[in-house]
Amino acid sequence: MFDSYPMTQTDRFRVNYCNEKIFVDDNFRKDFMNKVAEIGVAIENHYNEAQDIEGCYYDGKFYVVQTRPQV
């Protein structure tokens, strides 16, 4: 809808994720995805319907930031 403009000067740089655990550690990836699935099932069971769930993972913890009925 609207353009966003930063209040201060920004820096541009490339982010390289190729060495992140999610890409290089099979056990971490399996555990991570199992936890994502567990969270999703718990939320959908709570609301008794399919959900569009948004979240993030930071410092070893999962955070659900939004959920709404899936249409």
PyMOL commands that place a pseudoatom at each C-alpha (Angstrom):
pseudoatom trace, name=CA, resn=MET, resi=1, chain=A, elem=C, hetatm=0, pos=[0.000, 0.000, 0.000]
pseudoatom trace, name=CA, resn=PHE, resi=2, chain=A, elem=C, hetatm=0, pos=[2.627, 2.526, 1.014]
pseudoatom trace, name=CA, resn=ASP, resi=3, chain=A, elem=C, hetatm=0, pos=[6.345, 2.872, 0.451]
pseudoatom trace, name=CA, resn=SER, resi=4, chain=A, elem=C, hetatm=0, pos=[8.570, 2.725, 3.509]
pseudoatom trace, name=CA, resn=TYR, resi=5, chain=A, elem=C, hetatm=0, pos=[11.381, 5.188, 4.005]
pseudoatom trace, name=CA, resn=PRO, resi=6, chain=A, elem=C, hetatm=0, pos=[14.114, 4.773, 6.643]
pseudoatom trace, name=CA, resn=MET, resi=7, chain=A, elem=C, hetatm=0, pos=[14.710, 7.580, 9.111]
pseudoatom trace, name=CA, resn=THR, resi=8, chain=A, elem=C, hetatm=0, pos=[18.496, 7.214, 8.866]
pseudoatom trace, name=CA, resn=GLN, resi=9, chain=A, elem=C, hetatm=0, pos=[20.994, 6.210, 6.201]
pseudoatom trace, name=CA, resn=THR, resi=10, chain=A, elem=C, hetatm=0, pos=[21.074, 2.445, 5.626]
pseudoatom trace, name=CA, resn=ASP, resi=11, chain=A, elem=C, hetatm=0, pos=[23.917, 0.088, 4.735]
pseudoatom trace, name=CA, resn=ARG, resi=12, chain=A, elem=C, hetatm=0, pos=[23.733, -2.458, 1.946]
pseudoatom trace, name=CA, resn=PHE, resi=13, chain=A, elem=C, hetatm=0, pos=[25.428, -5.817, 2.306]
pseudoatom trace, name=CA, resn=ARG, resi=14, chain=A, elem=C, hetatm=0, pos=[24.978, -9.402, 1.214]
pseudoatom trace, name=CA, resn=VAL, resi=15, chain=A, elem=C, hetatm=0, pos=[23.859, -11.974, 3.745]
pseudoatom trace, name=CA, resn=ASN, resi=16, chain=A, elem=C, hetatm=0, pos=[25.396, -15.428, 3.408]
pseudoatom trace, name=CA, resn=TYR, resi=17, chain=A, elem=C, hetatm=0, pos=[23.336, -18.180, 5.033]
pseudoatom trace, name=CA, resn=CYS, resi=18, chain=A, elem=C, hetatm=0, pos=[25.168, -21.163, 3.507]
pseudoatom trace, name=CA, resn=ASN, resi=19, chain=A, elem=C, hetatm=0, pos=[26.922, -22.078, 6.782]
pseudoatom trace, name=CA, resn=GLU, resi=20, chain=A, elem=C, hetatm=0, pos=[23.873, -21.809, 9.046]
pseudoatom trace, name=CA, resn=LYS, resi=21, chain=A, elem=C, hetatm=0, pos=[23.032, -24.952, 11.058]
pseudoatom trace, name=CA, resn=ILE, resi=22, chain=A, elem=C, hetatm=0, pos=[19.700, -25.362, 9.290]
pseudoatom trace, name=CA, resn=PHE, resi=23, chain=A, elem=C, hetatm=0, pos=[21.631, -26.010, 6.048]
pseudoatom trace, name=CA, resn=VAL, resi=24, chain=A, elem=C, hetatm=0, pos=[24.636, -28.000, 7.264]
pseudoatom trace, name=CA, resn=ASP, resi=25, chain=A, elem=C, hetatm=0, pos=[23.458, -29.999, 10.313]
pseudoatom trace, name=CA, resn=ASP, resi=26, chain=A, elem=C, hetatm=0, pos=[20.984, -32.762, 9.459]
pseudoatom trace, name=CA, resn=ASN, resi=27, chain=A, elem=C, hetatm=0, pos=[20.086, -33.469, 13.107]
pseudoatom trace, name=CA, resn=PHE, resi=28, chain=A, elem=C, hetatm=0, pos=[19.475, -29.797, 13.842]
pseudoatom trace, name=CA, resn=ARG, resi=29, chain=A, elem=C, hetatm=0, pos=[17.299, -29.475, 10.737]
pseudoatom trace, name=CA, resn=LYS, resi=30, chain=A, elem=C, hetatm=0, pos=[15.266, -32.574, 11.659]
pseudoatom trace, name=CA, resn=ASP, resi=31, chain=A, elem=C, hetatm=0, pos=[14.720, -31.355, 15.242]
pseudoatom trace, name=CA, resn=PHE, resi=32, chain=A, elem=C, hetatm=0, pos=[13.916, -27.843, 14.008]
pseudoatom trace, name=CA, resn=MET, resi=33, chain=A, elem=C, hetatm=0, pos=[11.289, -29.020, 11.531]
pseudoatom trace, name=CA, resn=ASN, resi=34, chain=A, elem=C, hetatm=0, pos=[9.761, -31.435, 14.063]
pseudoatom trace, name=CA, resn=LYS, resi=35, chain=A, elem=C, hetatm=0, pos=[9.348, -28.534, 16.504]
pseudoatom trace, name=CA, resn=VAL, resi=36, chain=A, elem=C, hetatm=0, pos=[7.786, -26.347, 13.786]
pseudoatom trace, name=CA, resn=ALA, resi=37, chain=A, elem=C, hetatm=0, pos=[5.310, -29.137, 13.050]
pseudoatom trace, name=CA, resn=GLU, resi=38, chain=A, elem=C, hetatm=0, pos=[4.575, -29.612, 16.778]
pseudoatom trace, name=CA, resn=ILE, resi=39, chain=A, elem=C, hetatm=0, pos=[3.843, -25.905, 17.197]
pseudoatom trace, name=CA, resn=GLY, resi=40, chain=A, elem=C, hetatm=0, pos=[1.626, -25.878, 14.111]
pseudoatom trace, name=CA, resn=VAL, resi=41, chain=A, elem=C, hetatm=0, pos=[-0.400, -28.879, 15.273]
pseudoatom trace, name=CA, resn=ALA, resi=42, chain=A, elem=C, hetatm=0, pos=[-0.828, -27.378, 18.759]
pseudoatom trace, name=CA, resn=ILE, resi=43, chain=A, elem=C, hetatm=0, pos=[-2.094, -24.070, 17.345]
pseudoatom trace, name=CA, resn=GLU, resi=44, chain=A, elem=C, hetatm=0, pos=[-4.475, -25.723, 14.872]
pseudoatom trace, name=CA, resn=ASN, resi=45, chain=A, elem=C, hetatm=0, pos=[-5.804, -27.989, 17.623]
pseudoatom trace, name=CA, resn=HIS, resi=46, chain=A, elem=C, hetatm=0, pos=[-6.363, -24.974, 19.856]
pseudoatom trace, name=CA, resn=TYR, resi=47, chain=A, elem=C, hetatm=0, pos=[-8.421, -23.146, 17.216]
pseudoatom trace, name=CA, resn=ASN, resi=48, chain=A, elem=C, hetatm=0, pos=[-10.014, -26.315, 15.774]
pseudoatom trace, name=CA, resn=GLU, resi=49, chain=A, elem=C, hetatm=0, pos=[-9.262, -25.227, 12.203]
pseudoatom trace, name=CA, resn=ALA, resi=50, chain=A, elem=C, hetatm=0, pos=[-6.392, -24.793, 9.768]
pseudoatom trace, name=CA, resn=GLN, resi=51, chain=A, elem=C, hetatm=0, pos=[-4.250, -21.736, 10.494]
pseudoatom trace, name=CA, resn=ASP, resi=52, chain=A, elem=C, hetatm=0, pos=[-1.892, -19.473, 8.568]
pseudoatom trace, name=CA, resn=ILE, resi=53, chain=A, elem=C, hetatm=0, pos=[0.892, -19.250, 11.145]
pseudoatom trace, name=CA, resn=GLU, resi=54, chain=A, elem=C, hetatm=0, pos=[3.819, -16.831, 11.131]
pseudoatom trace, name=CA, resn=GLY, resi=55, chain=A, elem=C, hetatm=0, pos=[6.735, -17.083, 13.460]
pseudoatom trace, name=CA, resn=CYS, resi=56, chain=A, elem=C, hetatm=0, pos=[10.452, -16.782, 13.938]
pseudoatom trace, name=CA, resn=TYR, resi=57, chain=A, elem=C, hetatm=0, pos=[13.350, -18.563, 15.597]
pseudoatom trace, name=CA, resn=TYR, resi=58, chain=A, elem=C, hetatm=0, pos=[15.920, -16.639, 17.578]
pseudoatom trace, name=CA, resn=ASP, resi=59, chain=A, elem=C, hetatm=0, pos=[18.591, -17.639, 20.068]
pseudoatom trace, name=CA, resn=GLY, resi=60, chain=A, elem=C, hetatm=0, pos=[17.295, -21.210, 20.325]
pseudoatom trace, name=CA, resn=LYS, resi=61, chain=A, elem=C, hetatm=0, pos=[13.653, -20.246, 20.856]
pseudoatom trace, name=CA, resn=PHE, resi=62, chain=A, elem=C, hetatm=0, pos=[10.574, -20.333, 18.645]
pseudoatom trace, name=CA, resn=TYR, resi=63, chain=A, elem=C, hetatm=0, pos=[8.153, -17.411, 18.632]
pseudoatom trace, name=CA, resn=VAL, resi=64, chain=A, elem=C, hetatm=0, pos=[4.693, -17.327, 17.086]
pseudoatom trace, name=CA, resn=VAL, resi=65, chain=A, elem=C, hetatm=0, pos=[3.993, -13.776, 16.000]
pseudoatom trace, name=CA, resn=GLN, resi=66, chain=A, elem=C, hetatm=0, pos=[0.662, -14.215, 14.244]
pseudoatom trace, name=CA, resn=THR, resi=67, chain=A, elem=C, hetatm=0, pos=[-1.936, -16.828, 13.419]
pseudoatom trace, name=CA, resn=ARG, resi=68, chain=A, elem=C, hetatm=0, pos=[-5.203, -16.535, 11.550]
pseudoatom trace, name=CA, resn=PRO, resi=69, chain=A, elem=C, hetatm=0, pos=[-7.664, -18.935, 9.917]
pseudoatom trace, name=CA, resn=GLN, resi=70, chain=A, elem=C, hetatm=0, pos=[-6.412, -20.276, 6.625]
pseudoatom trace, name=CA, resn=VAL, resi=71, chain=A, elem=C, hetatm=0, pos=[-8.710, -19.445, 3.725]
for i in range(1, 71): cmd.bond("trace and resi %d" % i, "trace and resi %d" % (i + 1))
show_as sticks, trace
zoom trace
